[in-house]
Amino acid sequence: MPAKTNRFPCRETERSTTLVNEPSAEANTNEPSAAAPTRLKFWGVRGSIATPGTDTVYYGGNTSCVEVRVGSEIIVLDAGTGIRRLGLALEEEFKDQPMRLSVLITHTHWDHIQGFPFFLPAYNPKNIVTIYGFKGARQGLESTLSSQMENPYFPISMQQMPGNICIQEVQELNFQVNGVPIQAQFVSHPGLCTGYRLFTPGGSIVYIPDIELFHRLRARWIRDTDVHTRSERQSDPEEDRQIIDFIRDAEVVILDSQYSATEYEEHKGWGHSCVEDTVAFALHANVKRLYLFHHDPDHNDAAITSMVERAKEMVVNRRAPLIVEAAREGIELVLPAK
C-alpha cells in the first residue's frame, strides 16, 4: 500500500486541494510585540455537549474555545462550538484583510472539535489556519476533523474548504507558535490529552480544560487554612507534582472544574475534576487568577454560581490572594505587558 500522505501540509508542500489564490503577505503575520498587552476572551466554556437555554445564558452553553491575542498573533485554544461565534467576530473585525490563525487542539473529543466545520475564516482562501496537535497526532487530527465533515454528516468535506488549512505536528513539549513560547503537558483524561502553557508578555496563561486530578488534595486542605509541610509536598504523587509545577506562578489558569466534591464521588474515572480540588491545586501552585472551566451540561447558572461561592470561600479561609471566577462566554481579560 502507498504511504499515507498529509492532505493539509504547512507551506513546505503543496496542498492537494486547488487554492483560489495564495495567502497575502499582508496577513497578520507580525511577531508578537513585547510592549503590547495580551488579551484573553472566552467563546465556549461548557463541557461534553453544548447546552443552550434560558438557564445557561449567563455563563454560556457553547463548548470549549478560548481566544488569546499576543500582539497581532491570534491563538485559538480548542475548536468547540464556541469557535463559530469567534469566526464571525474575526470576519467582522478583519473584513477583507487576510488572517493568520493558530488553533491548538488539546484532544479530539467532540466537544473540542465540533465547531471547526462552522469556523468561517477557514473558508476564506486569503487566510492561513494552522491546526496544532502533539507528536503522532497529525494523522489522528486530520482523520478526526475530516471524518466529522464526511457525507452524510456534513454537506462540505474538509478538503473542499478553500482556506489555507494545515496540520502541524508538535514534536516537543516546548515549542513556539509564531514567536509565542508554549509548553505542553500530558494530562489524565481518556485518550491522548494535553494542556498548554502560553508564555506571553503579560504573564503565563495555562489552559487545561479536561483533567482528573490524581490525588485528593481537597482532603488534605479540609480546614482550608492548613499549609502543606515540606514532607507532605514530597509525598504527593508524581502526576500531581507535575501538574503543580506546570501551573506554578501562572498569571491565569483555566482548569477543569466540572463537578462539586459530592458529584465527583459518583464520577471517579470519568476524566474530570471537582472545584474543591481545582482550587486546592491553584492555591498550592501560587496561581494569580483561576477560571473554573468545562462546566457540566447539567449545571445551570445558579449551580455554577454556587460553585464559585464555594471556591471563593476556600480562598478567603486560606487568606490567599488568588482570584477565582467561573469562565463565562464573552468575558475578556487584558494582561498588560510586564
Secondary structure in CASP SS format (residue, H / E / C, confidence):
PFRMAT SS
TARGET T0000
AUTHOR 0000-0000-0000
METHOD secondary structure of the structure
MODEL  1
M C 1.00
P C 1.00
A C 1.00
K C 1.00
T C 1.00
N C 1.00
R C 1.00
F C 1.00
P C 1.00
C C 1.00
R C 1.00
E C 1.00
T C 1.00
E C 1.00
R C 1.00
S C 1.00
T C 1.00
T C 1.00
L C 1.00
V C 1.00
N C 1.00
E C 1.00
P C 1.00
S C 1.00
A C 1.00
E C 1.00
A C 1.00
N C 1.00
T C 1.00
N C 1.00
E C 1.00
P C 1.00
S C 1.00
A C 1.00
A C 1.00
A C 1.00
P C 1.00
T E 1.00
R E 1.00
L E 1.00
K E 1.00
F E 1.00
W E 1.00
G E 1.00
V C 1.00
R E 1.00
G C 1.00
S C 1.00
I C 1.00
A C 1.00
T C 1.00
P C 1.00
G C 1.00
T H 1.00
D H 1.00
T H 1.00
V C 1.00
Y C 1.00
Y C 1.00
G C 1.00
G C 1.00
N C 1.00
T E 1.00
S C 1.00
C E 1.00
V E 1.00
E E 1.00
V E 1.00
R E 1.00
V E 1.00
G C 1.00
S C 1.00
E E 1.00
I E 1.00
I E 1.00
V E 1.00
L E 1.00
D C 1.00
A C 1.00
G C 1.00
T C 1.00
G H 1.00
I H 1.00
R H 1.00
R H 1.00
L H 1.00
G H 1.00
L H 1.00
A H 1.00
L H 1.00
E H 1.00
E H 1.00
E H 1.00
F H 1.00
K C 1.00
D C 1.00
Q C 1.00
P C 1.00
M C 1.00
R E 1.00
L E 1.00
S E 1.00
V E 1.00
L E 1.00
I C 1.00
T C 1.00
H C 1.00
T C 1.00
H C 1.00
W H 1.00
D H 1.00
H H 1.00
I C 1.00
Q C 1.00
G C 1.00
F H 1.00
P H 1.00
F H 1.00
F C 1.00
L H 1.00
P H 1.00
A H 1.00
Y H 1.00
N C 1.00
P C 1.00
K C 1.00
N C 1.00
I E 1.00
V E 1.00
T E 1.00
I E 1.00
Y E 1.00
G E 1.00
F E 1.00
K C 1.00
G C 1.00
A C 1.00
R H 1.00
Q H 1.00
G H 1.00
L H 1.00
E H 1.00
S H 1.00
T H 1.00
L H 1.00
S H 1.00
S H 1.00
Q C 1.00
M C 1.00
E C 1.00
N C 1.00
P C 1.00
Y C 1.00
F C 1.00
P C 1.00
I C 1.00
S C 1.00
M H 1.00
Q H 1.00
Q H 1.00
M C 1.00
P C 1.00
G C 1.00
N E 1.00
I E 1.00
C E 1.00
I E 1.00
Q E 1.00
E E 1.00
V E 1.00
Q C 1.00
E C 1.00
L C 1.00
N E 1.00
F E 1.00
Q E 1.00
V E 1.00
N C 1.00
G C 1.00
V E 1.00
P E 1.00
I E 1.00
Q E 1.00
A E 1.00
Q E 1.00
F E 1.00
V C 1.00
S C 1.00
H C 1.00
P C 1.00
G C 1.00
L C 1.00
C C 1.00
T E 1.00
G E 1.00
Y E 1.00
R E 1.00
L E 1.00
F E 1.00
T E 1.00
P C 1.00
G C 1.00
G E 1.00
S E 1.00
I E 1.00
V E 1.00
Y E 1.00
I E 1.00
P C 1.00
D C 1.00
I C 1.00
E C 1.00
L C 1.00
F C 1.00
H C 1.00
R C 1.00
L H 1.00
R H 1.00
A H 1.00
R H 1.00
W C 1.00
I C 1.00
R C 1.00
D C 1.00
T C 1.00
D C 1.00
V C 1.00
H C 1.00
T C 1.00
R H 1.00
S H 1.00
E H 1.00
R H 1.00
Q H 1.00
S C 1.00
D C 1.00
P C 1.00
E H 1.00
E H 1.00
D H 1.00
R H 1.00
Q H 1.00
I H 1.00
I H 1.00
D H 1.00
F H 1.00
I H 1.00
R C 1.00
D C 1.00
A C 1.00
E C 1.00
V E 1.00
V E 1.00
I E 1.00
L E 1.00
D E 1.00
S C 1.00
Q C 1.00
Y E 1.00
S C 1.00
A H 1.00
T H 1.00
E H 1.00
Y H 1.00
E C 1.00
E C 1.00
H C 1.00
K C 1.00
G C 1.00
W C 1.00
G C 1.00
H C 1.00
S C 1.00
C E 1.00
V H 1.00
E H 1.00
D H 1.00
T H 1.00
V H 1.00
A H 1.00
F H 1.00
A H 1.00
L H 1.00
H H 1.00
A C 1.00
N C 1.00
V C 1.00
K C 1.00
R E 1.00
L E 1.00
Y E 1.00
L E 1.00
F E 1.00
H C 1.00
H E 1.00
D C 1.00
P C 1.00
D C 1.00
H C 1.00
N C 1.00
D H 1.00
A H 1.00
A H 1.00
I H 1.00
T H 1.00
S H 1.00
M H 1.00
V H 1.00
E H 1.00
R H 1.00
A H 1.00
K H 1.00
E H 1.00
M H 1.00
V H 1.00
V H 1.00
N H 1.00
R H 1.00
R C 1.00
A C 1.00
P C 1.00
L C 1.00
I E 1.00
V E 1.00
E E 1.00
A E 1.00
A C 1.00
R C 1.00
E C 1.00
G C 1.00
I C 1.00
E E 1.00
L E 1.00
V E 1.00
L E 1.00
P C 1.00
A C 1.00
K C 1.00
END
